[in-house]
Amino acid sequence: MNRLIHETSPYLLQHAHNPVDWFAWGNEALQKAQTEDKPIIVSIGYSACHW
């Protein structure tokens, strides 16, 4: 489980059990990347229903 478990977005919650420590987009993610001198990897996706 990662920090997305605390989000309200259904899309983000789908990824709360991924083996990646995802952050929602925001200051916390940006500050951590800057502090650790690491790149930011952005996942852009969507949920869809075939109906």
C-alpha positions as CSV (number, residue, x, y, z in Angstrom):
1,M,0.0,0.0,0.0
2,N,1.2,3.5,-0.7
3,R,0.2,7.1,0.1
4,L,-2.6,7.1,-2.5
5,I,-4.7,5.2,0.0
6,H,-5.5,8.5,1.6
7,E,-6.8,10.1,-1.7
8,T,-10.5,10.5,-2.6
9,S,-10.1,10.2,-6.3
10,P,-11.4,6.8,-7.5
11,Y,-8.6,6.7,-10.2
12,L,-5.9,7.3,-7.6
13,L,-7.3,4.8,-5.2
14,Q,-7.1,2.1,-8.0
15,H,-3.3,2.5,-7.7
16,A,-3.1,2.6,-3.9
17,H,-1.8,-1.0,-3.8
18,N,0.8,-0.6,-6.5
19,P,4.4,-1.5,-5.5
20,V,5.4,2.2,-6.3
21,D,5.3,4.9,-3.6
22,W,3.2,7.2,-5.8
23,F,2.4,10.8,-4.7
24,A,-0.6,12.7,-5.8
25,W,0.5,15.8,-7.7
26,G,1.3,18.6,-5.3
27,N,3.9,20.4,-3.1
28,E,4.8,17.3,-1.1
29,A,5.9,15.4,-4.3
30,L,7.8,18.4,-5.7
31,Q,9.6,19.1,-2.4
32,K,10.7,15.5,-2.0
33,A,12.0,15.3,-5.5
34,Q,13.9,18.5,-5.1
35,T,15.3,17.5,-1.7
36,E,16.4,14.1,-2.9
37,D,17.6,15.5,-6.3
38,K,15.4,13.0,-8.1
39,P,13.3,13.3,-11.3
40,I,9.5,13.3,-11.2
41,I,7.8,10.5,-13.1
42,V,4.2,11.5,-14.0
43,S,1.6,8.9,-14.7
44,I,-1.3,10.2,-16.7
45,G,-4.3,7.9,-17.1
46,Y,-8.0,7.6,-17.0
47,S,-10.7,5.2,-16.0
48,A,-13.2,4.2,-18.6
49,C,-16.2,1.9,-18.9
50,H,-16.9,-0.1,-22.0
51,W,-20.7,0.5,-21.7
